[in-house]
Amino acid sequence: MKTFSIKFLIPVVGIMFASALAQAQSYTYTTLDDPSATIGTSVQGISGNNIVGYFYNGGGQHGFLYNGSSWTTLNAPDGPMPTMATFAYGVSGSNVVGCYTDGLRNYGFIYDGSNWTTLQDPNSVSLAYTYAQGIYGSNVVGYYLDASNISHGFLYSALGWKTLDDPLATQGTAAQGISGNTIVGNFNNATGSHGFLYDGVNWTTLDDPSARTGYTYVNGISGNDVVGYYFDVNNSIQGFLYDGSRWTSFHYPSAMTEMTEALGISGSEVVGTYSDGSGSHGFIAIPAPAPEPSTWGLLMAGAGSLLGFRRQRH
């Protein structure tokens, strides 16, 4: 008479637990489209309940701040020339950073809800090509272009401006996000684009293992969690979250063109952009609830029943 083999039982139990773990790591996605957008919305950053990005309509490109219930359009004030577009990239509390352009030059900015402060890295060519990307407290990161059109990362703080160049970069560095003393971003060299993590002393290269070589882009950080996107071997764009040891992919369920970018993170909530047949849309991804205790109980009970049945058969 045939009996169950323990060699068969262990994989079955393992699959049951792996299935439950996969469910615990899944996300619930919600589309975020600025109500003033007619062409597309791109969500870039999040801090608590505040979400920032930009949208497109017949009037051009505009930044926005969404607090979970209301949308505020952000248009930087005109400088020497009329402002043509505003892009919001990062938020910390109520402070928003980004850049605006008059069609010829690009300037970084900080907006605190009432006042706009222009940021011009002193090393940028003609003081006119500064891009603020991320903020944590009063510290701002981004990048500037030099006279050779090469990008260099920067940290702007109470101590002034500090240039950030990944030691492996030969074709440019761009700082994209900051959390505490840790800065993330991208650098380019002969092998393509790579993410980096800089803790103030050490530079660590970040390449998603599912990415084509030279196609990893890091955009945001919260604590130990880093988000971004990569191109796979089929040239599809997938978002990712990296927690220091494990890489998790993000793909918005209805993204038609396989284009999902994870761009910002706050706690466990991830924001970004995806594309479908109707254009580009923002999203927020929230971890799905973990399996109920009863679910784990059923799994344990099922495993116990299998073991008991095996003993009875013997």
N, C-alpha and C positions, 0 to 999 in steps of 0.2 A: 504494500500500500504506500502511495506517495505521501511525503510529508513536506511542509514548507521548510526551505533552507534559510538559515539566518543570513546567508549571503544575499538572499533575495529580500529579506525583510528590512535590513538596514538601509538599502537604497530607497525603498518605499517610504520609510519613515523620514529619511533625509529629504526626499522630494516634497513630502507634506510640509515639513518645516520651512524648506526653501520657498515654497509657494506662499506661505504666510509672511515670510520676511519680505518677499517681493511686494506683497500687498502693502506692507507697512511702509515701504519706501516709495510708493506711488504718489502722484500729485494730482490735485484738482485744479484745472485751468479755467480762468475767467477772462474774456476779452475786455480790453479797455480802449475805447475809441473816444477821443475828444469830440464832444457834440458839435464843435465848430469845424471839424475836419470834413472835407469833401473828397480828398484824394488819398490821405493816409495818415496814420498815427504811429509814432515810434516812442515806446516807453524805455527810458534810459536808467533811472535811478530810483531808489526807495530808502526812506528813513522813517521807521515807525509807520504812521498813517499817511505820511506825505510821499507822493509819487510825482516824478518829473519826467519830462520828455519834450517832444515837439510834434507838431502836426502841420499838414499841408492843406491849403484851400486856394481859391482863386486869388486871394490876397497875398500869397507867398508862404513863407515858413515862419511859424510862431512857436515860442516855448509855452509850456503849460505847467501848472502846479495843481495836482488833484489830491484832496485831503480825505477821500473816501466818500464824500457826499457832494462836493461842489468843485467845479473846474474854473481855474483862474488863468487867463491868457497872459503870457509874459512877452512883452515887446520892449527891448532895450531902447532907451531914449536916443534920439539922433545925436551924433557927434558932429565933427566938421562937415560930414556929408550925411544925407538921410540913411537911416538904418534899413537895410533891405531884408534881413532875416535874423531871427533869434533862435538859438538852440540851447535848451536846458539839459545838462548831462548828469549833474550830481546834486544831492541834497543831504544836509545834516541838520536835524531839527527844522528850523524855519529858514535856514540859509541855503540859497540855491546858487550853483555855479554853472557856467556854460560859456558860450561865445556868441558874438554877433558880428555881422559883416555889413559893410557899406558897398559891397560889390568889388572892392579893390583890396581892402585890408580886413583882417580878422583880429578881434580883440577878445580877451577873456573878461569875465565879469563875476562879481558876487552881488546877489540881490537878497536883502534881508527882510523883504516884505514891504519896504517903503523906499529904501535908498539903493541906487545902483552905483557900484564901484568898479571902474575899469581896471583890468589887470594887464600890464604890459611888461613881459620879462625883459630886463635890460639887455639881454644878449640876443633878443630876436632882431631880425633884420628890419631896420627902420622903425623899431619898436611897434611893429604893425602885424605880427603873426604869432599871437599867443592864444592857446586853446586850453581853457580850464575844464577839467574832466571829472574830478572827484573832490570831495570835501569831507573832513572829519573834524568836528569842533571848529577851530579857526584855521586849520591847516588845509591848504589847497594843493592838489597835484594836477599836472597836465603836461603839455609839451609846447615847444616853440620851434620855429624854423630859423636856421641861420642863413647867411648869404648864399650858401651853396644848396639851399633848399633841403638840408638834412635836418631831421627832427631830433630834439634832445628833450628828455624828460625834465621836469622841475618840481621842486617842493617850495611852496611859498608859505612862510610862517612868520611868527613874531621876530624871528632872527633874520628875516629877509629872504632872498632868493637863493636856492641851491640847485645846481644842475645835476641831473641824474642820468648817467650813461651806463647801460649794462656793459660789463667788460667784454662780453662776447659779441657786442653789436659792432657792425662795420658799416651799416647803412641806415642807422637811426634807432632811437629809443623813444617810446611814448609812455608816460605814466598815466594810468587810467583810473585807479581807485586807491583808497586809503582807509585803514581801520586801525586805530591806535597808532603804533609806530611802524606798521607794516604797509608797504606800498606794492601794488601789482600793476602790471602793464604788459607791453610787448616790445620786442626788439627785432630788428632785421639784420640778416647777414647773408652770406652766399648760399646758405641752405634754406632760406625763406624766412617766415615769420614764426616767432616763438613767444610764449608767455614767460613772464618772470615774476618772482616774489623777492622783495628786498626788505630785510628787517632792520636796516640801518647799518649793518655790517656785512652780511652775506647775501649774495645773489644766487637764487635758485631758479633754474630753467624749468618751465612747465610746458610739457607737450602731452596732449591727450593721446593715450595709446591707440585710440580708434581713428586718429587723424592721419591724413596724408602727411608725409614729412614736410615740415615747413608751413603748415596751415593751422596753427593753433593761435587763438586770439583771446587774451584775458582782459576782462572789463571791470569786474567788481569784487569786493571783498567785505565780509562781515565776520569778525572773529577769526576763526581758522578756515572758514568756508570761502572758496573762490569760485566765481562764475565766469563764463565766457562762451565761446563757440568755436567750432572747427569744421573743416571740410573733410568729408570722408573720401574713400577711393572712387565713389560715384559722383563726386562733386556736390553732394547734398550737404547742406549746412545744418548742423545739429548743435543745440546748446549743451552745456555741461555744468556740473557742480563737482568741485574737487575739495574734499575735506581733509586733505593731508595724506590720505592713504587710499581712498576709493574714489573712482570717477563714476558719476551718474549722468546719463544722457537725458536731455530734454527735447521733446518733440511735441509741438502743439498738435492735437488730434486732427484738426481740419486743415493743417498747412499743406496746400496743394503742391507746391514746388519744393517740398522738403527743405524749407527755410525756416529755422527756428534759432533765434539768438538769445541767450541768457545774458543780460547786461547789468543787472543790479541785484543786490541781495541785502536784506535786513532781517536779522534773526534767521528764521527758517523760510521766509517768504522770498520768492524769486520773481523778478520782473524782466520783461524783454519784449521782443518783437517777432512776429511771424508774418508770412505772406500766404495768401490764398488767391482764388480767382478774382476777388473784388479789390485786391490791393494789399497794403501793409496795415497791420493792426498791432496794438500793444496787448500785453497779457500780464496777469499775475498768477503765479503758481503757488498753491498752498499745499503742504503735505496732507495727504489723505489720512483719516483716522487710522490708527493701528488696529489690528484685529481685536475684537472684544475678548475679555477673559474667557467667555464661554466658548469662543472659537478655539482658543488654545486648549481649553478643557476637552473639547471634542477631539482635537488632534491627539492629546495624550491618551484619552480613552480609547481611541481607535488603535493607537500603537499598542496599548495594553491588551486590548482584545486580540490582536494578532499574535502577541506573545503567548497569551493564555491559550489560544486555539492551537498554537504549535505544540505547547506542552501536552494538551489533551490528546492530540493526534499521536504523540509518542507513547 
